[in-house]
Amino acid sequence: MSFLDLAGKRRSVRSYSPDPIPREAVERCLEAARLAPSACNSQPWQFIVVDRPELREQFTEAAFSGLHSMNSFAKAAPVHIAVVRESAKPAARFGGFFRGVDFTLIDIGIACEHLVLQAAEEDIGSCYFGWFDEKGVKRMLGLPRGSRVDLLICLGYTDRPLQAPKQRKAIDEIRSYA
């Protein structure tokens, strides 16, 4: 499959079958994330995988209840990944300070996209989440108060056929040459 075909195949899946995802497939997704580039090679990420059913229920209740229940569809996914932000190397922090950019967030975005593209390659659906109860997730995982969980990703096989083609802006709307 070409890269453009893979990019076109990847979707945010919001309906999951209960079928488990083999650990080997999850490991390949994490390996793809590990290989992602980052500012000054900081690799400012930690991935916590929640795939055991008894912990998954606790995790999804902590993440997707109350104000965050609009994402409760994720509770059906068999695998959840908490993406914990780690510190960048001093050079990346210094450059980010002067540019007014937090490079760790860009780095995490790149790594997570590698992860979900590998999932798509494996015919595993995925969805990113920025709207979740971070305090509840940190409490459930036993993370320190000062830690940051910037994203959650869920993985699972879809229980529905793929949707219609992606609706995207035309290339002429997003591209210009200087």
Secondary structure, DSSP 8 states (H G I E B T S, - for coil): --HHHHHHH--B---B-S----HHHHHHHHHHHHT---GGG---EEEEEE-SHHHHHHHHHHHSSGGGGGGGGGGG-SEEEEEEE----HHHHHHHHHHT--HHHHHHHHHHHHHHHHHHHTT-EEEEES-S-HHHHHHHHT--TT-EEEEEEEEE-BSS---S------HHHH----
